[in-house]
């Protein structure tokens, strides 16, 4: 059985992905040269997620990959490994994994007037919606990509060129991660953008580093007060990411919240650090969101949207480190890029209850994980994305028929009961031989006349797409379970995974101060309510009053005083 990385090294690449998305707007407004258009087109080389439009209302999944390779399977160079504090060349083949350590789901509202995003903690425990790997049906949400990637490589190694092999493996990972996130959140993902480990570092070099506001955390969990200002683990003595705020001018005598200009290497380390942060992964998502706030500010105020010499440098070679789905037309999407100004983009983190030392299938030792309440997550995401207006036909008006194409006895009945619990009208629960469509590896969802909207909701729960089928009666949705499916997908499980019980979740929630009677985010309970990024990132802000690594010139400041970025741990 494959050993997934233990999670001690992780990367925040969301800033680079969003930055390259944002830069596409210039192609429309400034008429850039053909070679820049080519750079952008090269990025759209990932898996196909369907025929969703690239303008108007849409959902985009931003993924940051831990991999020490580019999308063609080539390992990072010794210099790149050193620059990113990502291990040694001699160990590169056994360092890291294809895990998506950054997952941010962004909704663009109609006409691109604003956007809202949810960070998804990478350690959330879920069932996987369709296939299995080495018999595994359950694991961390960030590992879905790695399982599908590794399976593709194992199945196709030696049968094609390395370039095609690894592009195909990444496409398999992209689709499986998208399906898993759809199943957990209950919403369809139209497009994705993904960056790997070198991407954020490349962006930080282009900007000459980034600005952050950092404040010391209180003593917690065996860590001394202010432990978050470095990434030194007091138990091992290792600095896992290389982050050290004192190297870039944090003034210990002044203490408190301070703005720092981080070097490119420290910029990457800042968004990678996790072990010394309150909330661990939840704390890291706050840093990633803060870094994205600055990236958006810098793109606008450092003239990337008006200086014809800057954008080619940003995009040249980006296809090695950045990829989007094949159907995402970035040139069309550029018309909606005003949604990514700081004043129109708000972030939060999906609720999760952290728990330590849990045995997770596929890992050689106990893990730190998060338990989740799927119905609460789906309500929170749907409310934020679509408001209170109903976007689907009421479930009780649609009949869901379930057919078992897997070898798991009784699974059709379990799926049917789960949909009944959600309010759908119970239909047939039979073996696949009772219907006309061929069984495939993955689950399929079909719908008859008048059931299209509800069918997509059903498909989202299953982590797949809905397809019309004229032979189905009006108002019916048919779920055909795939041959590899052996367990309920996370969207049909209250706590996301078969092995997580109500008592497991309740105990973890109580330990973390989360009321099980509300949808309060654990991130708020652990970190305090985060200031909305929809504050002042799009407004004029003063230039730094200090030079990079400003030492004693670094001053104590109030949150959101510069660049619209919040002060975080």
Secondary structure as UniProt FT lines:
FT   HELIX           14..23
FT   HELIX           25..29
FT   HELIX           34..43
FT   STRAND          58..65
FT   TURN            71..72
FT   HELIX           78..83
FT   TURN            84..85
FT   HELIX           89..94
FT   STRAND          100..108
FT   HELIX           110..112
FT   STRAND          115..119
FT   TURN            122..123
FT   STRAND          124..127
FT   TURN            134..135
FT   STRAND          138..140
FT   TURN            141..142
FT   HELIX           143..156
FT   TURN            157..158
FT   HELIX           162..185
FT   STRAND          191..195
FT   HELIX           197..207
FT   STRAND          210..214
FT   TURN            221..222
FT   TURN            225..226
FT   HELIX           227..229
FT   STRAND          230..232
FT   TURN            234..236
FT   STRAND          239..244
FT   HELIX           245..248
FT   TURN            252..254
FT   STRAND          258..262
FT   HELIX           264..272
FT   TURN            275..276
FT   TURN            278..280
FT   HELIX           281..301
FT   TURN            302..306
FT   TURN            308..309
FT   HELIX           310..315
FT   TURN            316..317
FT   HELIX           318..320
FT   STRAND          322..324
FT   TURN            326..327
FT   HELIX           330..333
FT   HELIX           334..340
FT   HELIX           342..344
FT   STRAND          345..349
FT   STRAND          353..358
FT   TURN            361..362
FT   STRAND          367..371
FT   HELIX           374..386
FT   TURN            387..388
FT   HELIX           395..397
FT   STRAND          399..404
FT   TURN            409..410
FT   HELIX           411..421
FT   TURN            422..423
FT   STRAND          425..431
FT   HELIX           432..434
FT   STRAND          444..447
FT   TURN            449..450
FT   HELIX           452..462
FT   STRAND          466..468
FT   TURN            470..471
FT   TURN            474..475
FT   STRAND          476..481
FT   TURN            483..484
FT   HELIX           490..492
FT   TURN            494..495
FT   TURN            498..499
FT   HELIX           502..511
FT   TURN            512..513
FT   TURN            516..517
FT   HELIX           522..527
FT   TURN            534..538
FT   HELIX           551..553
FT   TURN            559..560
FT   TURN            563..564
//
